[in-house]
Amino acid sequence: MKTVDCLLEDADWAVEDLAERADLTTERTEAIALGRWTPSPVERKKIAEAFGISGEEVSWGHTMDPRNVRYRRFGFKDIKDE
């Protein structure tokens, strides 16, 4: 299973290429590739078909930006603590 961003890299496509092939907006396609948006079943089908694979071969869903993970674990440093 690969994420959409990995599939883009393997295919050597830009987000715009995938958006055109999947008949989706560039903004939505970018959000899906970055893991900020979980695609609907229709969007999943369009994206998988654009890559020539089945939807079961793609890892769908949100991903977490490491900066957000760090903030949630440790919080911001209080200036007075330094």
N, C-alpha and C positions, 0 to 999 in steps of 0.2 A: 504494500500500500504506500502511495506517495501523496503528498500534499499538492495542491494546485501550483504553488510556487516552485516546487521541485519538478513538476511536469513541464512547467514553462521553461525552466532552465534546461531540462533534457531535450526539449523540442527546439531550443534556441529561439523562442518566441518572446515578443514583448507583450505586455498586457493588452495593448491595442490589437495585436494579432489575434489573441484569444477572443477578445470582445467581438471582433468582426466575425470570426469563424463560428462563435456560439450565439451570435445575434443578441448580444447583451450590451448594455452601456459600458463604456470604459470605466466609469466611476464604480459601478457595481462589481465589475470584474476585478478591479484593483482591490476593492474591499474584501472580496472572496479570497483572492490570492494572498493577501496579507493576513488573513485569518480574523479580520474584524467583522465579517458577516458570514453567517451560516446560510448557504444557498437553499432555496426552496427545491422541492423534488423536480420541478420543471427546469430550473437553472442547473441543477446537478446533471440532469439528462443532457442538456445542451452542451455543457462543458465536457462531459465524458465523451459525447459523440464527436466534439471538435478534436479531441485527442485520439479518437479512434479506439477507445477502451470502454469497458463497462463502468457504471457508477460504483460498483463494489470494489473496484481497483483504486479508488481515490479516497484519501483520508479527508473527510469533511469536518468542518467545525472551527470554532474559535481557537486561536492560539494566544498566548500571553506574552506581551512584550517584557523582556527581562528587567527593564527599568521599573515597570509596575510591580513585578514580583518582589524586587528588592525593597521598594517603598512599602509594600504591604507587610513585609517581614520586619523591617527595621524603622520605618517612618522617617520623617525628615529630622535632621539634627536641629535641636533648639540652639539658637545663637548664644544664649547665655550659658549653655553647657560647655562651650569651647574654651 
